[in-house]
Amino acid sequence: MAKEPSEQIIWDEERGEPEFGFLRPHFHQEIFPTSQIVGYVLSLALTLTSFLLVIHRTFSASPLLVAILILAGGQAGVQVGIFMHLRESRGPAWQVVPLFLGFFIAGGMIAMSIWIMMFKWGGY
């Protein structure tokens, strides 16, 4: 069974290193910024959905937190994929390591904030 082209590892002779298909740069020029408009509308929809879940108290605290975190993950994916142009670069994908470091730091800050809000609310 053959692999999808996006899953293949290709050896780049010029740089002397492998190039992963899913990180291969994709350059194309658009006359109308369709992907940015779709990303903007999707970001607005995800933000509005989170807002409405909280305002209308659709779920209790724990399921609401899970729903908001899932929507936030989707929002981060939209931002990285559409607006930060992760796949639009030539050469090795050096930006992936700092991106994961940023996600790690942001995840730690979010986890610590949730911990403080959930367990330290009545100390004063």
MIKOL-639160 format. One record per residue: residue number from 1; x, y, z of N, C-alpha, C, O in turn. Coordinates in steps of 0.001 Angstrom, whole numbers, plus 524288, in hexadecimal, padded with zeros to 5 digits. Example, Ala and Ser with C-alpha at 12.3 -4.5 7.8 and 13.67 -1.06 7.14 Angstrom:
REC   resi     n_u     n_v     n_w    ca_u    ca_v    ca_w     c_u     c_v     c_w     o_u     o_v     o_w
REC      1   83386   7E9C6   81E78   8300C   7EE6C   81E78   83390   7F31C   81E78   8379C   7F309   82111
REC      2   83232   7F736   81BA8   83566   7FBDC   81BE4   83264   8001E   81EBE   83461   80472   81F67
END
This chain:
REC   resi     n_u     n_v     n_w    ca_u    ca_v    ca_w     c_u     c_v     c_w     o_u     o_v     o_w
REC      1   8034A   7FB64   80000   80000   80000   80000   8037A   804E0   80000   806C7   8057C   80372
REC      2   802C7   80843   7FC40   80607   80CEB   7FBB3   80452   81124   7FF8B   7FFB8   811AC   800D7
REC      3   8082E   8141B   8014C   80707   81869   804DD   804F3   81D0F   801D1   8060A   81DAF   7FD2D
REC      4   801FA   82043   8047B   80023   82521   80237   804E8   8289A   80128   808C4   8283C   80400
REC      5   804BF   82BEC   7FD30   8092F   82F64   7FC31   80A76   832E8   800D0   80F00   83445   801A3
REC      6   8067E   83463   803D9   8077E   837CC   80848   80A18   834F6   80CC8   80C17   83781   81057
REC      7   80A26   82FBE   80CC1   80C7D   82CC2   810FE   811FA   82ADC   80FAC   8149F   828BC   81315
REC      8   813C0   82B8B   80AE9   818C2   82987   80941   81D39   82CDB   80B54   81CAF   83190   80C26
REC      9   821A8   82A41   80C28   82673   82CEE   80D97   829DD   82D02   808BE   82B1D   828E8   80690
REC     10   82B5E   831A4   8070F   82E6C   8324D   80252   833CA   83456   803DC   83438   837D7   80720
REC     11   837EC   83222   8017F   83D37   833EC   802A0   83E7D   83896   7FF26   83E35   83835   7FA5D
REC     12   83FDE   83CEB   80185   84143   841A1   7FEAB   84727   84186   7FDBE   84A38   84219   80166
REC     13   848B4   840CA   7F8DC   84E3E   8405C   7F77C   85120   8457C   7F862   855A8   84576   7F9FD
REC     14   84E92   849D4   7F761   85124   84EE8   7F7D6   852AB   85016   7FD75   85704   851DF   7FE77
REC     15   84F26   84F1C   80118   8503B   8502D   8069D   8528F   84B7D   80965   854D6   84C12   80D97
REC     16   8520B   846E3   8072A   85421   84236   8099F   8511A   84084   80E6E   8536C   83E9E   81231
REC     17   84BFF   8412A   80E61   848BE   83FB5   812D5   8435B   83E0E   810E8   841CF   83F52   80C88
REC     18   84086   83B37   81436   83B51   83984   81285   83769   83E05   812A6   837FC   841BD   815A5
REC     19   83376   83D98   80F59   82F2D   8415E   80F51   82A25   83E4D   80FF7   828F7   83ACE   80CE2
REC     20   8273B   83FA0   813F0   82262   83CE4   81502   81E0A   83F3F   811AB   81DB0   84402   81117
REC     21   81AC3   83BE2   80F7D   816B4   83DA3   80BF0   812E0   8416E   80E60   81131   84522   80BD0
REC     22   81173   84092   81353   80D96   843F9   815BB   80FD9   84950   81724   80CE6   84CF7   8182F
REC     23   81511   849D2   8172F   81788   84EDB   81840   819BC   85160   81354   81C26   85587   81395
REC     24   818E7   84EE2   80EDF   81ADF   850F9   809F4   8184E   85640   808EE   81393   856CA   8099B
REC     25   81B60   85A2F   8074B   8190C   85F54   80658   81510   85F29   801F2   815B5   85C5C   7FE17
REC     26   8110A   86223   8029A   80CE9   86289   7FEB1   80C68   86849   7FD2E   80A07   86B62   7FFFC
REC     27   80EAC   869A4   7F8B8   80E6F   86F07   7F6E4   80A8A   86F6D   7F26D   80AE6   86C98   7EE8F
REC     28   806F6   872D9   7F301   8036D   87411   7EEC3   80147   8798B   7EFB1   800B8   87B49   7F424
REC     29   8001C   87C2A   7EB79   7FE19   8816B   7EBE4   7F83D   88156   7EAFE   7F64A   87EDC   7E75D
REC     30   7F587   88413   7EE59   7EFE5   8847D   7EDD5   7EE8A   88A14   7EC48   7F0E1   88DD3   7EE2E
REC     31   7EAC6   88A8E   7E8DA   7E8EE   88FB9   7E758   7E577   891EF   7EBAC   7E5C5   89690   7ECF0
REC     32   7E236   88E9E   7EDE4   7DEAC   89032   7F215   7E013   88D0B   7F6F7   7E0A6   88849   7F691
REC     33   7E0A7   88F76   7FB8A   7E26C   88CAA   8003A   7DE21   88941   802AC   7DC5B   88A47   80706
REC     34   7DC86   88544   7FFDB   7D83D   881EF   801A7   7D988   87F38   806C6   7D64E   87F1E   80A56
REC     35   7DE41   87D01   80730   7DF8F   87A16   80BEC   7DFB7   87DA4   810B4   7DE29   87C02   814F4
REC     36   7E192   88281   81016   7E1A7   8860F   8148A   7DC28   88799   81634   7DB21   88822   81ADE
REC     37   7D8A7   8884E   81286   7D341   8899F   813E1   7D09A   8850B   8168C   7CDCA   885C3   81A62
REC     38   7D177   88057   8148F   7CF42   87BAE   81712   7D17D   87B18   81C8E   7CE9D   879D9   82033
REC     39   7D690   87BF9   81D30   7D8F9   87BB2   8225D   7D6D0   87FB9   82619   7D5F8   87E98   82AB2
REC     40   7D5E9   88475   82422   7D3BD   88891   82766   7CE34   88732   8292F   7CCE6   887CB   82DC5
REC     41   7CB01   88560   82594   7C5A1   883E1   826E8   7C5A1   87F41   82AB2   7C28B   87F20   82E61
REC     42   7C90F   87B81   829CB   7C96E   87701   82D4F   7CB37   878B3   832C1   7C93F   876B9   836AB
REC     43   7CEEE   87C5A   83306   7D0A8   87E63   8381C   7CC3A   88129   83AF0   7CB88   8807C   83FA5
REC     44   7C940   88444   83813   7C4C1   886E4   83A75   7C0BA   882F3   83C6B   7BE88   88399   840A6
REC     45   7BFC2   87EDA   83952   7BBEA   87AEA   83ADC   7BDB2   877FA   83FBF   7BA86   876F3   84336
REC     46   7C2B0   876A1   84011   7C4A7   873E6   844B2   7C469   8775D   8498A   7C309   8758D   84DC6
REC     47   7C5C0   87C59   848E9   7C57E   87FFE   84D4A   7BFE4   880DA   84F0A   7BEC7   880DA   853B8
REC     48   7BC61   88194   84B59   7B6DD   8825D   84CA5   7B491   87D87   84F43   7B175   87DFE   852E6
REC     49   7B611   878E7   84D73   7B425   87417   84FD8   7B5DF   873BE   85587   7B2BC   8726A   858EC
REC     50   7BAD6   874EC   8569A   7BCBD   874E1   85C04   7B9CF   878D2   85F5F   7B849   877A9   863C8
REC     51   7B90D   87D6F   85D40   7B64B   88188   8601B   7B0B2   87FDD   86168   7AEE9   88088   865D3
REC     52   7ADF7   87DB6   85D93   7A88E   87C23   85E76   7A81F   87797   86243   7A465   8774D   86549
REC     53   7ABEF   87401   86220   7ABDE   86FB0   865EA   7AC3C   871BA   86B79   7A9A4   86FB4   86EFB
REC     54   7AF6B   875B1   86C4D   7B019   877D9   87190   7AB64   87B2B   87322   7A96E   87AAD   8777F
REC     55   7A996   87E82   86FA4   7A552   8820F   870F2   7A03E   87F1C   8721A   79D70   88071   875C6
REC     56   79F16   87B21   86EFD   79A2E   8784F   86FAE   79A98   873C3   87380   796D0   870E5   87446
REC     57   79F29   87315   875E6   7A00C   86EE7   879C2   79DFF   869AC   877C8   79ADF   86712   87A59
REC     58   79FD5   86838   8732A   79E13   8637B   87089   79FAA   85E97   8737E   79CA6   85ADA   873C0
REC     59   7A460   85E8B   875BF   7A666   85A02   8788E   7A7CF   85B94   87E17   7A80B   86034   87F62
REC     60   7A8BF   857A6   88158   7AAE9   858C3   88684   7B0B9   85A06   885DC   7B2B1   85A14   88179
REC     61   7B37B   85B09   88A32   7B8CE   85D29   889EC   7BCAB   8599A   8870A   7BF70   85B70   8838F
REC     62   7BCE8   854A0   88864   7C0DA   85134   88602   7BFF7   85049   8802C   7C3A6   850E3   87D24
REC     63   7BB38   84EDA   87E72   7BA74   84E48   878C7   7BB22   8536B   875D5   7BCD7   8536C   87157
REC     64   7B9CF   857C5   87854   7BA89   85CDB   875D7   7C054   85DF7   87503   7C1DF   85FEE   870E7
REC     65   7C382   85CB7   878E5   7C920   85D7B   8786E   7CB5F   85A22   87405   7CEA5   85BF5   87102
REC     66   7C9A0   8554A   873A5   7CB76   851D8   86F74   7C9D2   85401   86A22   7CCF2   8540B   8667A
REC     67   7C4FF   855C8   869AD   7C31B   857EB   864B1   7C62D   85CC1   86322   7C78A   85D62   85E91
REC     68   7C746   8602A   866DC   7CA37   864E9   865AC   7CFD2   86396   86423   7D1F9   86600   86094
REC     69   7D233   85FCD   866C2   7D786   85E3E   86553   7D7B6   85BD1   85FE4   7DB71   85CB5   85CFD
REC     70   7D3C7   858CA   85E7C   7D395   85688   85932   7D2F7   85AD8   8551E   7D59D   85ACD   8511B
REC     71   7CF79   85E8D   85627   7CEC8   862ED   85292   7D3BC   86645   85237   7D508   8683C   84E06
REC     72   7D680   866EA   85698   7DB68   869E2   8568B   7DF92   86712   8535A   7E2A0   86997   8509F
REC     73   7DFB9   861E3   853A9   7E35F   85EEB   85071   7E230   85F8A   84AA9   7E5BF   86010   84778
REC     74   7DD3C   85F7B   84954   7DBB7   86073   843EB   7DD2E   865E5   84221   7DEF3   866AA   83DBA
REC     75   7DC6F   869A6   84593   7DDE3   86F0E   8445C   7E3CB   86F81   84379   7E582   8722D   83FDC
REC     76   7E6DF   86CED   846BC   7EC93   86D01   8460F   7EE1C   86A76   840E2   7F1A7   86C52   83E37
REC     77   7EB75   8663D   83F7A   7EC92   863AE   83A84   7EB61   8672D   835E2   7EE57   86749   83218
REC     78   7E716   86A05   83627   7E5B2   86DAD   831F5   7E9C9   87203   83192   7EB83   8735F   82D4B
REC     79   7EB51   87427   8360B   7EF21   87867   83607   7F45A   876AA   833C6   7F6A8   87969   83091
REC     80   7F635   87225   8356E   7FB41   87033   83393   7FAEC   86EA1   82DD6   7FE65   86FEC   82AC6
REC     81   7F6DD   86BE9   82C64   7F681   869E3   8271B   7F574   86DF9   822FD   7F793   86DA9   81EB0
REC     82   7F23A   871C9   82436   7F0A0   8758C   82032   7F39C   87AAF   820A3   7F595   87CAD   81CBB
REC     83   7F3F4   87CCE   82546   7F615   88214   825C4   7FBEF   88246   826AF   7FE60   8862E   8254D
REC     84   7FE4D   87E46   828F0   803F2   87E65   829F0   80712   87BCB   82595   80BDF   87BB6   825D0
REC     85   80476   879AE   821A5   80703   87786   81CF8   80B52   873A2   81E61   80FBD   8741A   81C8A
REC     86   80A06   86FDA   8219C   80DE9   86C16   82372   8105D   86909   81EFA   81501   867CC   81F33
REC     87   80D60   867CE   81AF2   80F62   86487   816C2   8118D   867A0   8122D   8130E   8654F   80E3D
REC     88   811C0   86CC0   81290   8136B   86FEC   80E29   818F4   871FB   80EF6   819B3   876B1   80F91
REC     89   81CD2   86E88   80EFA   8223C   87033   80F74   825AE   86C84   80C5C   8245A   867F9   80B84
REC     90   82A06   86E81   80ABA   82DD6   86B43   80803   831DF   86970   80BFD   832CE   86C06   80FEF
REC     91   8343A   864FF   80AE7   8383E   86300   80E67   835E4   85FB4   812B6   83146   85E5D   8128C
REC     92   83913   85E66   81694   83720   85B10   81AD2   832FF   85DE0   81E0D   832E0   862AC   81E64
REC     93   82FB8   85ACE   82058   82B6A   85CFA   82377   82D65   85E55   828E7   82BEA   85BCF   82CB8
REC     94   830B8   86249   8294A   8330B   863C7   82E43   82F06   8660C   831FC   82FC5   865E3   836BC
REC     95   82ACF   86826   82FEA   826F2   86AC5   8333D   823A1   866F9   83663   820B7   868A8   839D2
REC     96   823FB   861E5   83554   820C4   85E19   8381A   82281   85D95   83DCA   81F35   85D33   84144
REC     97   82796   85D92   83ECC   8298A   85CFE   84428   827ED   861A4   8478A   825D8   860C5   84BC9
REC     98   828C5   8668F   845E8   826DF   86AE4   84925   820EC   86AEC   849C2   81EE3   86CA1   84DC4
REC     99   81E31   8690C   845D1   8187E   868D3   84632   816D8   8650B   84A7E   81371   86649   84DA8
REC    100   81940   8606C   84A9B   817F5   85CAA   84EBC   8199E   85EAE   8541B   816F2   85DB0   857FB
REC    101   81DF4   86177   85460   81F8D   863D4   85952   81B85   867D4   85B1A   81A30   86812   85FB7
REC    102   81997   86AF6   85770   81580   86EBD   858C3   8108A   86C17   85AA7   80E1A   86DE6   85E62
REC    103   80EFF   867C0   85813   80A6F   864D4   859DC   80B4C   8628E   85F4E   807B8   86272   86283
REC    104   81010   860C0   86052   81148   85E8B   86574   810DA   862B2   869B6   80E8C   861C2   86DD4
REC    105   8130F   86740   868B4   812D1   86B7B   86C8B   80D32   86D54   86D45   80B7A   86E22   871B0
REC    106   80A50   86E02   868FB   804D8   86FB3   86962   80190   86BA0   86C3D   7FE44   86CFA   86F77
REC    107   80278   866A0   86B0C   7FF9E   86275   86DC4   800B3   8627A   8739A   7FD26   861B3   876C0
REC    108   8059F   86360   8750E   806F2   863B8   87A9A   8044E   86849   87D44   80264   867C8   881A5
REC    109   80431   86CC2   87AA3   8019B   87158   87CE6   7FBBF   87077   87D74   7F965   87204   8815A
REC    110   7F969   86DFE   87991   7F3CE   86CD9   879DD   7F2B4   86904   87E40   7EF09   869C4   88144
REC    111   7F5DB   864E6   87EA2   7F50F   860FE   882C1   7F5B3   86368   8882B   7F2A5   86245   88BB5
REC    112   7F9A9   866BD   888D6   7FA67   8693A   88DF3   7F5F7   86D06   88F2D   7F44D   86D65   893AC
REC    113   7F40F   86FC9   88B54   7EFAF   8735C   88C3A   7EAC5   8706B   88DD3   7E7FA   8720C   89162
REC    114   7E9BC   86C12   88B2C   7E530   868E4   88C90   7E5CF   866AC   89205   7E212   8668A   8950A
REC    115   7EA81   864F0   8934C   7EB79   862C4   89883   7EA83   866E9   89CAD   7E80D   865CF   8A0A8
REC    116   7EC6A   86B9E   89BCE   7EBA1   86FD4   89F98   7E5D8   8711C   8A022   7E3EA   871C6   8A47D
REC    117   7E30D   87177   89BC0   7DD81   872CF   89BF7   7DA3D   86E8A   89E86   7D659   86FB8   8A118
REC    118   7DBBC   869A3   89DE2   7D884   8655F   89FF0   7D9AC   8641C   8A5A2   7D61F   862AD   8A88A
REC    119   7DE96   8649E   8A748   7DFF2   862A7   8AC6B   7E19A   866E9   8B044   7E226   865C1   8B4E7
REC    120   7E265   86B90   8AEA6   7E438   86FAD   8B220   7E05D   8742F   8B288   7E1F8   8789B   8B387
REC    121   7DB7D   87337   8B1CE   7D7A5   8776E   8B17F   7D605   8798C   8B6D3   7D43B   87E01   8B711
REC    122   7D688   876A9   8BB0C   7D468   87880   8C005   7D87B   8799E   8C420   7D73F   87979   8C8C5
REC    123   7DD45   87AB8   8C2A2   7E16C   87B4B   8C67D   7E1A6   8808D   8C921   7E467   88108   8CD0A
REC    124   7DEF2   8848F   8C746   7DF99   889C4   8C98D   7DAB6   88B9F   8CBF3   7DA8C   88FF1   8CE0F
END
